[in-house]
Each structure stands twice: as structure tokens, then as C-alpha cells.
């Protein structure tokens, strides 16, 4: 089930093919605008280390972690 929340990130900060960091309800989020213009958000915490996926790179629809290159 999806739940919509408002985040403190302006439309202009969401560059195509890039990641941005924000938060909502106390949860750190990574937000990405994909090449097709759609926007996705997910937990901004790497499952392997204490790294932020929003600091990594977006390769199509895959996030590449800056710390260890996992995608």
C-alpha cells in the first residue's frame, strides 16, 4: 500500500537522472527523477553500511552506492 507524504524539496531541485536527499515524518529519503520524468522515493540508508544512497549515482533506474559500488 502506498502512502503519500509531502517532502521539503522543490520541483526545481529534482534534476533528471539525479538523486536528492530530503526527509518526511522523521525518515531520511532519497528522491530520484528518472529519465522518463517519473519521481521515486526510498529509504536514504544503504543496507550494507551507513551510507546515503542519495550521495551515489543513478544509472537508469539503478542506484549505485558511493561507498562500495553496489547497485
N, C-alpha and C positions, 0 to 999 in steps of 0.2 A: 504494500500500500504506500502510495506517495503522499507526502505531507508538504504543502507549500509554506515557505517562510520567506520573510523579507530580509535581505542582507544589505550591509552598508558598502555597496560597490556600485559605482555609476556605470551606465551603459558604455561610456567612452573609455573606461578602464579595461574593458573586455576586448582585447585585440584578437583578431582571428588567428588561430593556431598558437595561442599563448595561454599560459596559466597565470592566475591571480590568486592571492590569499585574502580571505575575509573570515568572518565568524557569524554565527547565528545561534541564539539560545545557549551561549557558552561553549559551543562546539567550533573548533577551528576547521575551516573548509577550504578546499582548493576548488577553484571555478575555472572552467575552460570554455572558450568559444571554438567549436570545431570548424573545419573548413566550409561545411555546408551552412554555417550560421547558427546552428543549434548550440545551446548552452547546457553544460552538465556541471554538477557539483558533487563532491565526495569528500570523505574524511581527509584532512590535510596532515595525516600521520602515516609514515611508512610502516609497514607491518614487520620489517626486519630490524630497523634502527630508529632512533629518534630523529628522523629527518622529515622535512616537509616536502611532499610531492610538488607543491606549488613552486619550489625552488628548482625543480627539474625541467625537463624539456617535454614538449608534446610532439609526438611522432605520429601524425594522422590522428587516430583515436587512442593511441597508447601513450601512457605517461612513463617517461624514463627517469628513474630516481637519480638525482645528482650525487648521492653518497656512494652508491655501489652499482649503478647502471642497470638495475633490474627494471623490467618493463611489465 
